[in-house]
Amino acid sequence: MKYLSHILLCLSLLFTSSTFALEQKYHEFVLPVITAFAAHDKPTIAALISYPLKRQYPIPDIKNETEFINRFDEVFNDELVAVIASSNIDTDWESGGWRGIMLNNGVVWVDTEGKIIAVNTQNAKEQALAKRLIEHDKQSLHSSVNTFKKPILDWKTANYHIRVDDLGDHNYRYAVWSIDKRAKDKPDMVLFNGDVTVSGSGSNHYYTFKNGRYSYILHVIIIGCDTSPPGWLEVYKDDERLLFEDVISTL
């Protein structure tokens, strides 16, 4: 029922919003964004961000304007600044329904209050930071799961600590601990060869791992409703859902 309620709420918002070309009434929300980037005005851009600004794990989210200005170059390199500054509001921006207004099929998202809610790129500076954080991350894990190319998710639900890591070439691994255990402990279960499915242009997606008749599905919400959690875990036996838990914290 909880999963259904998330979907029904989002659908209700979807059908009360435009999902096609950007309407004239939304121009006033996008134009200040374009103007601020054209002027390279970091304080103004910082005021146009909806915080926290999510970054790809293991990069920490940006919590406020001061931090954003200090980390500006991690998020916006010269190329992306130029793309936004030179964007055409009539041809490059469009409505994504309840999700907001998107530039170039979802590179940047702005909500209907003129706030930037998502930046779906990772430049070279942020990639270098991610590499350093990944090496530190590996040291915190049990030896059975501390080898991987890229961490994907590190979640906690009410009862579980869950990780998804890319072992290379999108070979995804799922590891889970009961909530009372440490990451240094051996995981309760490890599964390999997960699949990822992308849901639309908002970058929402989910990972599916199989273990015989059981399926473990992790839904990742990048662009959602105000009430959406970061994601949720579902466990199925064949077509019967055995478990549904919202993510309560992301590490």
VODODO-762439 format. One line per field, with one value per residue (C-alpha): residue number from 1; x, y, z. Coordinates in pm, whole numbers, plus 50000, padded with zeros to 5 digits. Example, Ala and Ser with C-alpha at 12.3 -4.5 7.8 and 13.67 -1.06 7.14 Angstrom:
REM residues 2
pos	(1 2)
xx	(51230 51367)
yy	(49550 49894)
zz	(50780 50714)
***
This chain:
REM residues 251
pos	(1 2 3 4 5 6 7 8 9 10 11 12 13 14 15 16 17 18 19 20 21 22 23 24 25 26 27 28 29 30 31 32 33 34 35 36 37 38 39 40 41 42 43 44 45 46 47 48 49 50 51 52 53 54 55 56 57 58 59 60 61 62 63 64 65 66 67 68 69 70 71 72 73 74 75 76 77 78 79 80 81 82 83 84 85 86 87 88 89 90 91 92 93 94 95 96 97 98 99 100 101 102 103 104 105 106 107 108 109 110 111 112 113 114 115 116 117 118 119 120 121 122 123 124 125 126 127 128 129 130 131 132 133 134 135 136 137 138 139 140 141 142 143 144 145 146 147 148 149 150 151 152 153 154 155 156 157 158 159 160 161 162 163 164 165 166 167 168 169 170 171 172 173 174 175 176 177 178 179 180 181 182 183 184 185 186 187 188 189 190 191 192 193 194 195 196 197 198 199 200 201 202 203 204 205 206 207 208 209 210 211 212 213 214 215 216 217 218 219 220 221 222 223 224 225 226 227 228 229 230 231 232 233 234 235 236 237 238 239 240 241 242 243 244 245 246 247 248 249 250 251)
xx	(50000 50284 50434 50093 50038 50370 50271 49914 50030 50288 50039 49784 50042 50149 49802 49747 50066 50183 50410 50485 50636 50726 50432 50475 50380 50694 50935 50960 51109 51370 51484 51650 51849 51973 52053 52248 52465 52521 52652 52857 52690 52764 52576 52262 52295 52342 52013 51841 51934 51690 51892 52017 52141 52186 52517 52606 52721 52981 52991 52811 52506 52545 52359 52348 52448 52790 52885 52751 52969 53275 53196 53063 53332 53255 52906 52933 53238 53281 53114 52795 52781 52800 52528 52288 52383 52332 52021 51711 51405 51179 51379 51607 51372 51052 50805 50847 50507 50512 50891 50954 51122 51421 51709 51829 51628 51722 52077 51940 51598 51417 51096 50790 50918 51236 51467 51730 51642 51882 52205 52255 52618 52954 53255 53625 53676 53387 53505 53848 53686 53472 53783 53943 53623 53586 53930 53835 53499 53666 53856 53530 53396 53433 53707 53449 53292 53568 53669 53470 53511 53239 52993 52634 52412 52464 52120 51953 51591 51420 51569 51853 52180 52208 52490 52503 52843 52955 53229 53310 53125 52793 52826 52622 52658 52405 52513 52283 52333 52074 52051 52230 52550 52849 52973 53297 53097 53043 52719 52416 52373 52557 52405 52565 52468 52200 52011 51934 51625 51589 51242 51200 51407 51418 51691 51472 51572 51575 51811 51689 51877 51764 51813 51618 51248 51328 51372 51527 51436 51584 51398 51610 51424 51618 51322 51013 50727 50779 50680 50905 51180 51528 51415 51269 51337 51094 51138 50927 50887 50768 50486 50414 50559 50708 50870 50844 51065 51141 51498 51537 51899 52163 52531)
yy	(50000 50241 50185 50237 50561 50703 50617 50750 51081 51131 51036 51282 51558 51437 51463 51813 51942 51981 51704 51852 52186 52443 52674 53050 53081 52886 53115 53342 53054 52955 53295 53398 53074 53143 53505 53410 53162 53406 53655 53388 53520 53250 53411 53447 53092 52971 53141 52957 52612 52392 52241 51988 51953 51581 51454 51109 50876 50885 51262 51428 51640 52019 52152 52532 52840 52885 52525 52552 52853 52673 52363 52537 52400 52044 52077 52333 52335 52594 52368 52318 52688 52773 52522 52676 53036 52989 52771 52868 52871 52781 52485 52355 52357 52160 52064 51729 51737 51707 51663 52020 52179 52016 52132 51906 51599 51619 51755 52020 52037 52346 52333 52552 52798 52866 52654 52420 52079 51846 51853 51514 51544 51471 51666 51578 51758 51575 51247 51297 51365 51054 50844 50959 50895 50548 50445 50563 50384 50050 50062 50072 49744 49375 49214 49008 49320 49583 49524 49711 49972 50215 50240 50292 50296 50287 50288 50220 50117 50044 49693 49676 49832 49786 49847 49823 49837 49820 49558 49684 49693 49739 49410 49511 49350 49366 49329 49349 49356 49359 49711 49620 49511 49715 49743 49584 49269 49002 49075 48854 48806 48899 48877 48944 49029 49285 49466 49839 49986 50361 50512 50814 51130 51224 50965 50764 50398 50065 49772 49413 49119 48757 48472 48170 48256 48576 48922 49217 49551 49887 50190 50508 50841 51129 51346 51280 51433 51630 51321 51080 50902 50867 50522 50198 49826 49559 49183 48939 48563 48499 48759 48788 49093 48997 49325 49698 49945 50311 50433 50638 50748 50755 50728)
zz	(50000 50076 49731 49572 49764 49634 49277 49307 49454 49182 48910 49044 49018 48676 48526 48662 48494 48139 48012 47672 47558 47819 47881 47869 48236 48334 48147 48450 48652 48393 48269 48601 48592 48239 48328 48642 48454 48167 48426 48610 48926 49184 49478 49266 49138 49497 49592 49306 49437 49630 49918 49979 49623 49567 49432 49310 49589 49744 49686 49981 49907 49914 50216 50183 49983 50143 50075 49721 49641 49783 49579 49268 49035 49146 49000 48722 48497 48220 47965 48167 48261 47890 47802 48055 47976 47601 47627 47432 47653 47359 47224 47500 47800 47843 48110 48282 48449 48828 48818 48703 48402 48236 48018 47736 47841 48208 48238 48477 48645 48774 48975 48922 49180 48986 49204 49059 49203 49018 48817 48651 48544 48704 48579 48606 48938 49102 48953 49112 49449 49408 49344 49670 49866 49714 49841 50189 50162 50088 50415 50612 50469 50541 50331 50139 49985 49984 49623 49359 49088 49193 49484 49374 49684 50060 50225 50555 50599 50929 50940 50689 50577 50200 49953 49576 49410 49047 49017 48667 48334 48517 48703 49009 49352 49636 49999 50301 50677 50954 51094 51417 51238 51123 50764 50891 50972 50710 50515 50578 50203 49885 49535 49197 48840 48917 48643 48630 48466 48401 48437 48209 48165 48534 48604 48844 48818 49000 49053 49050 49202 49175 49421 49299 49333 49524 49373 49557 49399 49500 49364 49340 49336 49180 49083 49295 49486 49806 50003 49814 50012 49854 49750 49878 49898 49782 49815 49615 49613 49259 49228 49600 49771 50105 50210 50145 50333 50264 50277 50595 50546 50275 50364)
***
